[in-house]
């Protein structure tokens, strides 16, 4: 029976950090194939496989995507930028060819399946990248301007970019560490949910404030969560995402 | 530089299959802790960590959840059933304590972050389980009756069960294999999306029809996708998920 001690997969998972500065080495096609194979091996609801991925290496396109994604320079600096797409268009094309309706794609449930299954796949790619010595970071800001991203990538209707993933060899000089998380007791409940688990947050606030200060950042966890979720003004334009998704063919009925 | 050949993480990912029959050995607390630690090490948008997990071992509760999740007996048979919760209630409690608004939680964008970040975490747990010799399968049917599941687990407002994960030692006699996926060329696009990738679907349809037939199931991929997404009647009640999420405090403005 494999155990926890000395488990290399667990060790790799626990050592993961976001990488936003990359060395010059390109990501090879063999590595890209491995990331996609890992992604495809993730679970998917009813085997729908409702996602696609667009691998972007062209410097000009990366620069345009960086501008669309909150002007984050590391998007252009990464040798490979993967755009993960919740893709119901494949099923829609099948339905059109077969002359049948596909009304389930009008509902929020199906849009959520698209996002969730894309996430399951992408997280497998993240760990596969780690196993190959590659670093990565997700880019949710690709949702700041979904219509412009769809145009840049030639996405058909019913296909929407959910998040990007910048991939490359980590620059060892990047000032960044493994960010501490909430104490396990704050997120793990047994048999029934217990809001008293929140008692572990104050110790975490202290720990994260110290971590942030080490990297020149202010605030603890609570203050940053409250600022991030304050309202439309803290959402970088994503407060209209429901309407944009509907216009792009992923409605939320 | 670690490579693709002989990479144990990739090998483990590619060998994953859904496990729906479990041996009698319990999942230990040490293993559960490892799964949660792996989950917590996954990326999360702005470090929001908007999820919780409820570990269910009580046989009666598992049986009730199995009934709510499409009467799938393996939910009760698994020694451990993890219910992954998109949890904005923690942030809401912080906000209430601080006397501030948290209006971003009214928007679809934030609900999607809740579901996506929960999925990233859960997928890490899936692979951690594999590394420990445990099998698992996701249970999307936990969304068939979200309000009843919330009541069973005592979930507070703004916390919703996204999917379950049945975990245990695989029964080696289960008739199941690693399900083939779409050819990589059908899902991987370079620089821009190319719908001509659909040309790879027909070969996959033949392959999956043969796989299904081996396990006594009818249909190829296309026919099953079209049946699954036909309309509300194929959604096991989840066509009202948007309204239910809103009632439970995860609206989609």
HADDOCK unambig.tbl for C-alpha pairs under 7 A between the chains (distance, minus, plus):
assign (segid A and resid 1 and name CA) (segid B and resid 133 and name CA) 6.47 0.50 0.50
assign (segid A and resid 2 and name CA) (segid B and resid 131 and name CA) 6.96 0.50 0.50
assign (segid A and resid 2 and name CA) (segid B and resid 132 and name CA) 4.95 0.50 0.50
assign (segid A and resid 2 and name CA) (segid B and resid 133 and name CA) 5.93 0.50 0.50
assign (segid A and resid 3 and name CA) (segid B and resid 132 and name CA) 5.67 0.50 0.50
assign (segid A and resid 4 and name CA) (segid B and resid 132 and name CA) 6.91 0.50 0.50
assign (segid A and resid 9 and name CA) (segid B and resid 9 and name CA) 6.37 0.50 0.50
assign (segid A and resid 9 and name CA) (segid B and resid 128 and name CA) 6.74 0.50 0.50
assign (segid A and resid 9 and name CA) (segid B and resid 131 and name CA) 6.38 0.50 0.50
assign (segid A and resid 10 and name CA) (segid B and resid 38 and name CA) 6.50 0.50 0.50
assign (segid A and resid 10 and name CA) (segid B and resid 128 and name CA) 6.09 0.50 0.50
assign (segid A and resid 13 and name CA) (segid B and resid 38 and name CA) 5.94 0.50 0.50
assign (segid A and resid 13 and name CA) (segid B and resid 41 and name CA) 6.30 0.50 0.50
assign (segid A and resid 14 and name CA) (segid B and resid 38 and name CA) 6.24 0.50 0.50
assign (segid A and resid 14 and name CA) (segid B and resid 41 and name CA) 5.54 0.50 0.50
assign (segid A and resid 16 and name CA) (segid B and resid 41 and name CA) 6.80 0.50 0.50
assign (segid A and resid 38 and name CA) (segid B and resid 10 and name CA) 6.49 0.50 0.50
assign (segid A and resid 38 and name CA) (segid B and resid 13 and name CA) 5.92 0.50 0.50
assign (segid A and resid 38 and name CA) (segid B and resid 14 and name CA) 6.23 0.50 0.50
assign (segid A and resid 40 and name CA) (segid B and resid 181 and name CA) 6.62 0.50 0.50
assign (segid A and resid 41 and name CA) (segid B and resid 13 and name CA) 6.28 0.50 0.50
assign (segid A and resid 41 and name CA) (segid B and resid 14 and name CA) 5.53 0.50 0.50
assign (segid A and resid 41 and name CA) (segid B and resid 16 and name CA) 6.80 0.50 0.50
assign (segid A and resid 48 and name CA) (segid B and resid 225 and name CA) 6.07 0.50 0.50
assign (segid A and resid 52 and name CA) (segid B and resid 187 and name CA) 4.54 0.50 0.50
assign (segid A and resid 52 and name CA) (segid B and resid 188 and name CA) 6.10 0.50 0.50
assign (segid A and resid 53 and name CA) (segid B and resid 187 and name CA) 6.18 0.50 0.50
assign (segid A and resid 53 and name CA) (segid B and resid 188 and name CA) 5.19 0.50 0.50
assign (segid A and resid 53 and name CA) (segid B and resid 189 and name CA) 6.13 0.50 0.50
assign (segid A and resid 54 and name CA) (segid B and resid 188 and name CA) 6.04 0.50 0.50
assign (segid A and resid 54 and name CA) (segid B and resid 189 and name CA) 4.62 0.50 0.50
assign (segid A and resid 54 and name CA) (segid B and resid 190 and name CA) 5.52 0.50 0.50
assign (segid A and resid 54 and name CA) (segid B and resid 191 and name CA) 6.13 0.50 0.50
assign (segid A and resid 54 and name CA) (segid B and resid 192 and name CA) 6.43 0.50 0.50
assign (segid A and resid 54 and name CA) (segid B and resid 193 and name CA) 6.56 0.50 0.50
assign (segid A and resid 55 and name CA) (segid B and resid 189 and name CA) 6.15 0.50 0.50
assign (segid A and resid 55 and name CA) (segid B and resid 190 and name CA) 4.91 0.50 0.50
assign (segid A and resid 55 and name CA) (segid B and resid 191 and name CA) 5.73 0.50 0.50
assign (segid A and resid 56 and name CA) (segid B and resid 190 and name CA) 6.26 0.50 0.50
assign (segid A and resid 56 and name CA) (segid B and resid 191 and name CA) 4.70 0.50 0.50
assign (segid A and resid 57 and name CA) (segid B and resid 191 and name CA) 6.99 0.50 0.50
assign (segid A and resid 91 and name CA) (segid B and resid 225 and name CA) 6.96 0.50 0.50
assign (segid A and resid 94 and name CA) (segid B and resid 222 and name CA) 6.94 0.50 0.50
assign (segid A and resid 95 and name CA) (segid B and resid 226 and name CA) 6.56 0.50 0.50
assign (segid A and resid 101 and name CA) (segid B and resid 230 and name CA) 6.15 0.50 0.50
assign (segid A and resid 102 and name CA) (segid B and resid 226 and name CA) 6.85 0.50 0.50
assign (segid A and resid 102 and name CA) (segid B and resid 229 and name CA) 5.52 0.50 0.50
assign (segid A and resid 102 and name CA) (segid B and resid 230 and name CA) 4.54 0.50 0.50
assign (segid A and resid 102 and name CA) (segid B and resid 231 and name CA) 6.05 0.50 0.50
assign (segid A and resid 103 and name CA) (segid B and resid 229 and name CA) 6.73 0.50 0.50
assign (segid A and resid 103 and name CA) (segid B and resid 230 and name CA) 5.58 0.50 0.50
assign (segid A and resid 103 and name CA) (segid B and resid 231 and name CA) 4.32 0.50 0.50
assign (segid A and resid 104 and name CA) (segid B and resid 229 and name CA) 4.85 0.50 0.50
assign (segid A and resid 104 and name CA) (segid B and resid 230 and name CA) 5.71 0.50 0.50
assign (segid A and resid 104 and name CA) (segid B and resid 231 and name CA) 4.15 0.50 0.50
assign (segid A and resid 104 and name CA) (segid B and resid 232 and name CA) 5.85 0.50 0.50
assign (segid A and resid 105 and name CA) (segid B and resid 229 and name CA) 6.60 0.50 0.50
assign (segid A and resid 107 and name CA) (segid B and resid 239 and name CA) 6.11 0.50 0.50
assign (segid A and resid 108 and name CA) (segid B and resid 241 and name CA) 6.85 0.50 0.50
assign (segid A and resid 108 and name CA) (segid B and resid 242 and name CA) 5.90 0.50 0.50
assign (segid A and resid 109 and name CA) (segid B and resid 238 and name CA) 6.26 0.50 0.50
assign (segid A and resid 109 and name CA) (segid B and resid 239 and name CA) 6.55 0.50 0.50
assign (segid A and resid 109 and name CA) (segid B and resid 241 and name CA) 6.10 0.50 0.50
assign (segid A and resid 115 and name CA) (segid B and resid 116 and name CA) 6.44 0.50 0.50
assign (segid A and resid 116 and name CA) (segid B and resid 115 and name CA) 6.45 0.50 0.50
assign (segid A and resid 116 and name CA) (segid B and resid 116 and name CA) 5.43 0.50 0.50
assign (segid A and resid 116 and name CA) (segid B and resid 119 and name CA) 5.86 0.50 0.50
assign (segid A and resid 119 and name CA) (segid B and resid 116 and name CA) 5.86 0.50 0.50
assign (segid A and resid 119 and name CA) (segid B and resid 119 and name CA) 6.05 0.50 0.50
assign (segid A and resid 119 and name CA) (segid B and resid 120 and name CA) 5.79 0.50 0.50
assign (segid A and resid 120 and name CA) (segid B and resid 119 and name CA) 5.77 0.50 0.50
assign (segid A and resid 120 and name CA) (segid B and resid 120 and name CA) 5.75 0.50 0.50
assign (segid A and resid 120 and name CA) (segid B and resid 123 and name CA) 5.60 0.50 0.50
assign (segid A and resid 123 and name CA) (segid B and resid 120 and name CA) 5.58 0.50 0.50
assign (segid A and resid 123 and name CA) (segid B and resid 123 and name CA) 6.68 0.50 0.50
assign (segid A and resid 128 and name CA) (segid B and resid 9 and name CA) 6.73 0.50 0.50
assign (segid A and resid 128 and name CA) (segid B and resid 10 and name CA) 6.09 0.50 0.50
assign (segid A and resid 131 and name CA) (segid B and resid 2 and name CA) 6.98 0.50 0.50
assign (segid A and resid 131 and name CA) (segid B and resid 9 and name CA) 6.37 0.50 0.50
assign (segid A and resid 132 and name CA) (segid B and resid 2 and name CA) 4.97 0.50 0.50
assign (segid A and resid 132 and name CA) (segid B and resid 3 and name CA) 5.67 0.50 0.50
assign (segid A and resid 132 and name CA) (segid B and resid 4 and name CA) 6.89 0.50 0.50
assign (segid A and resid 133 and name CA) (segid B and resid 1 and name CA) 6.47 0.50 0.50
assign (segid A and resid 133 and name CA) (segid B and resid 2 and name CA) 5.93 0.50 0.50
assign (segid A and resid 153 and name CA) (segid B and resid 191 and name CA) 6.76 0.50 0.50
assign (segid A and resid 153 and name CA) (segid B and resid 192 and name CA) 4.49 0.50 0.50
assign (segid A and resid 153 and name CA) (segid B and resid 193 and name CA) 5.93 0.50 0.50
assign (segid A and resid 154 and name CA) (segid B and resid 192 and name CA) 5.58 0.50 0.50
assign (segid A and resid 154 and name CA) (segid B and resid 193 and name CA) 5.39 0.50 0.50
assign (segid A and resid 155 and name CA) (segid B and resid 193 and name CA) 5.59 0.50 0.50
assign (segid A and resid 181 and name CA) (segid B and resid 40 and name CA) 6.63 0.50 0.50
assign (segid A and resid 187 and name CA) (segid B and resid 52 and name CA) 4.53 0.50 0.50
assign (segid A and resid 187 and name CA) (segid B and resid 53 and name CA) 6.18 0.50 0.50
assign (segid A and resid 188 and name CA) (segid B and resid 52 and name CA) 6.09 0.50 0.50
assign (segid A and resid 188 and name CA) (segid B and resid 53 and name CA) 5.19 0.50 0.50
assign (segid A and resid 188 and name CA) (segid B and resid 54 and name CA) 6.04 0.50 0.50
assign (segid A and resid 189 and name CA) (segid B and resid 53 and name CA) 6.12 0.50 0.50
assign (segid A and resid 189 and name CA) (segid B and resid 54 and name CA) 4.62 0.50 0.50
assign (segid A and resid 189 and name CA) (segid B and resid 55 and name CA) 6.14 0.50 0.50
assign (segid A and resid 190 and name CA) (segid B and resid 54 and name CA) 5.51 0.50 0.50
assign (segid A and resid 190 and name CA) (segid B and resid 55 and name CA) 4.91 0.50 0.50
assign (segid A and resid 190 and name CA) (segid B and resid 56 and name CA) 6.26 0.50 0.50
assign (segid A and resid 191 and name CA) (segid B and resid 54 and name CA) 6.12 0.50 0.50
assign (segid A and resid 191 and name CA) (segid B and resid 55 and name CA) 5.72 0.50 0.50
assign (segid A and resid 191 and name CA) (segid B and resid 56 and name CA) 4.70 0.50 0.50
assign (segid A and resid 191 and name CA) (segid B and resid 57 and name CA) 6.99 0.50 0.50
assign (segid A and resid 191 and name CA) (segid B and resid 153 and name CA) 6.75 0.50 0.50
assign (segid A and resid 192 and name CA) (segid B and resid 54 and name CA) 6.44 0.50 0.50
assign (segid A and resid 192 and name CA) (segid B and resid 153 and name CA) 4.48 0.50 0.50
assign (segid A and resid 192 and name CA) (segid B and resid 154 and name CA) 5.56 0.50 0.50
assign (segid A and resid 193 and name CA) (segid B and resid 54 and name CA) 6.57 0.50 0.50
assign (segid A and resid 193 and name CA) (segid B and resid 153 and name CA) 5.93 0.50 0.50
assign (segid A and resid 193 and name CA) (segid B and resid 154 and name CA) 5.38 0.50 0.50
assign (segid A and resid 193 and name CA) (segid B and resid 155 and name CA) 5.57 0.50 0.50
assign (segid A and resid 222 and name CA) (segid B and resid 94 and name CA) 6.92 0.50 0.50
assign (segid A and resid 225 and name CA) (segid B and resid 48 and name CA) 6.07 0.50 0.50
assign (segid A and resid 225 and name CA) (segid B and resid 91 and name CA) 6.95 0.50 0.50
assign (segid A and resid 226 and name CA) (segid B and resid 95 and name CA) 6.55 0.50 0.50
assign (segid A and resid 226 and name CA) (segid B and resid 102 and name CA) 6.86 0.50 0.50
assign (segid A and resid 229 and name CA) (segid B and resid 102 and name CA) 5.52 0.50 0.50
assign (segid A and resid 229 and name CA) (segid B and resid 103 and name CA) 6.75 0.50 0.50
assign (segid A and resid 229 and name CA) (segid B and resid 104 and name CA) 4.86 0.50 0.50
assign (segid A and resid 229 and name CA) (segid B and resid 105 and name CA) 6.61 0.50 0.50
assign (segid A and resid 230 and name CA) (segid B and resid 101 and name CA) 6.13 0.50 0.50
assign (segid A and resid 230 and name CA) (segid B and resid 102 and name CA) 4.55 0.50 0.50
assign (segid A and resid 230 and name CA) (segid B and resid 103 and name CA) 5.60 0.50 0.50
assign (segid A and resid 230 and name CA) (segid B and resid 104 and name CA) 5.73 0.50 0.50
assign (segid A and resid 231 and name CA) (segid B and resid 102 and name CA) 6.05 0.50 0.50
assign (segid A and resid 231 and name CA) (segid B and resid 103 and name CA) 4.34 0.50 0.50
assign (segid A and resid 231 and name CA) (segid B and resid 104 and name CA) 4.16 0.50 0.50
assign (segid A and resid 232 and name CA) (segid B and resid 104 and name CA) 5.84 0.50 0.50
assign (segid A and resid 238 and name CA) (segid B and resid 109 and name CA) 6.26 0.50 0.50
assign (segid A and resid 239 and name CA) (segid B and resid 107 and name CA) 6.12 0.50 0.50
assign (segid A and resid 239 and name CA) (segid B and resid 109 and name CA) 6.55 0.50 0.50
assign (segid A and resid 241 and name CA) (segid B and resid 108 and name CA) 6.84 0.50 0.50
assign (segid A and resid 241 and name CA) (segid B and resid 109 and name CA) 6.11 0.50 0.50
assign (segid A and resid 242 and name CA) (segid B and resid 108 and name CA) 5.90 0.50 0.50
assign (segid A and resid 242 and name CA) (segid B and resid 253 and name CA) 6.86 0.50 0.50
assign (segid A and resid 253 and name CA) (segid B and resid 242 and name CA) 6.87 0.50 0.50
